[in-house]
Amino acid sequence: MWGVLLRSIILFCCFCGIFVSSQEFSPVSVPQEVVESAAEEKAAKKDASKCDVACAALASALPSKVFLAKEGNFQYWDSKCADLQPACRLEPESAQDVATAYGIVKEHECQFAIKSGGHGLHPGASNVEGGVVFDLSRSLNTITISADKKTVDIGPGARWLQVYEELEKDELIVLGGRVADVGVGGLILGGGISFYTAKQGFACDHVLEMEIVLPDGTITTASETNHADLFKALKGAGQSNFGIVTRFTLEAMPNPSPKGLWWSNRFFAWDKRAALSRAHTKYITEGLGNDASSLGQFQTWAQTKEYGRLIISNLWHTSHESPDSFPKTFEHYKEIEAWEGATSEMLPQSNVTIKLELSNPYGMRTSYHSFCYKPSAELEDKFAELFEEALEKIKDVDTWGFVIVQQPISRAAIAASKKRGGNAMGLEEEDGPLVIWHIPWSWFNAKDDELMRTVGRELREKSEEVAKEAGLWHRYRYTNYAEESQEAYKGYGEEMLKWLKQVQKKYDPEGIYTKGGLNSGYFKLNEKEEVVERIRDEL
């Protein structure tokens, strides 16, 4: 039974992935003279907006790099973001192109957004209605390994599949994303959970330096020894707060599993949920810290229309070399009966990201919610009851399924985050281990947007409340999984948030990257001063 379902999901998602990828990277064929002429014509109209005028200036200053509206195969993972219609899209090829464009959008007071891989969910984050999109995915996507193979320079628009395939040729790895088509820039600047996070920390902790174009057009490098405050702030709070990163230099490491990662993808009936929560908790509190080769595990509760509720368990290990047996750390999972179709394989990291991409198809409408809690099987029992209640409210929504994902943050991961000047996320080793509670709900129709957002928010708030009552809630919110109303940076702690606000003002005194500024999408650290003054006057 499960084999049939799995095959149908894979066929559906493969089609989505292949279609979008072929569109995303196909050559752009709009003649430059056509773009310039159309931009000038639009800017000359009486009802032309500031951004229409800015687009004409961009097309003139940066020929062959500007496309009107959605010309040039403009794609987004989330269809809510794809619905937005920008005035134009810029494909900068260098930091200098970005600096030039900054000057133009500022001169014309035009709103802009920044697109790396295009997996952002929040309107205004990676797409903006009527504004300019800095699209980094097609030009700023190079991957260059150093001669000594100890570092790799990566453009923010590269996808993690590209990165891993290139590195695997030299038996190297970097800490990066786990889904093939996710962009490098957004994942790293939000922290970045990787296959190796349980032992090595977040992806941002393995960045050696970042080339960044600041809001005043200055091109500089942030590292542990140069603009150290900016470097730390970018690692976890860098998405649309300080400027546009145009290059990451990451630490390259020998591949610990050149034969492939041991990966188990197992499916269980819902009546095994309680047993799996106990296995999950045991692994996080015992196995995760005792096995140096254990990379981690995440558990997914799923509701499918055809087969009802089920649980999916994903396990990774670097040193175990047989797909026919289990590493000792995970042996207690064998005691729980899995459905037909459960697999254990040895796969290169790049191949695992492709498999995980199958469960993240393009073209759906998606919302995220997230928080953290201390591992507890009893608490997860209560979460499951709340999940079941929420499912009743959305049972008629058109989708292929609803899920809740739980994944750990180990003490070792938090300890690793202290190197190279630390990161912005405000975690201390004694906070761990933690579990990230995450709902990435996807659906097909715009008419269900409000219902899905409301039910998701209610479920997250009720789940947080029971965690607080149990004394197991933790303030940290992983930014890349947070919903736009959550004010993710508050989860970093009061002192860290205060410091981040100061650093943001230091590098962006004009308030370009603030609420009310020209780049006002996504989570912001500050409000533009004029907005603050207006609110005070109104009060």
Secondary structure, DSSP 8 states (H G I E B T S, - for coil): -HHHHHHHHHHHHHHHHHHHHHHHTS-----HHHHHHHHHHHHHSTT--HHHHHHHHHHHHSTTSEEETTTTT---SBHHHHT---SEEE---SHHHHHHHHHHHHHTT--EEEESSS---STTTS--TTSEEEE-TTTS--EEE-TTSSEEEE-TT-BHHHHHHHHHTTTEE----SSTT-BHHHHHHT----TTHHHH--GGGGEEEEEEE-TTS-EEEEESSSSHHHHHHHHHH-TTSS-EEEEEEEE-EE-S-TT-EEEEEEEEEGGGHHHHHHHHHHIIIIIHHH-TTEEEEEEEEEEETTTEEEEEEEEEESS---TTS--GGGGGGGGS---TT-EEEEE-HHHHHHHHHTTS-SSBEEEEEEEEE---HHHHHHHHHHHHHHHHHTTTS-SS-EEEEEEEE-HHHHHHTTSTT--SS---GGG-SEEEEEEEEEES-GGGHHHHHHHHHHHHHHHHHHHHHTT-EES---GGG--GGG-GGGGG-HHHHHHHHHHHHHH-TT-TTSBTSSS--S--S-B-HHHHHHHHHH-
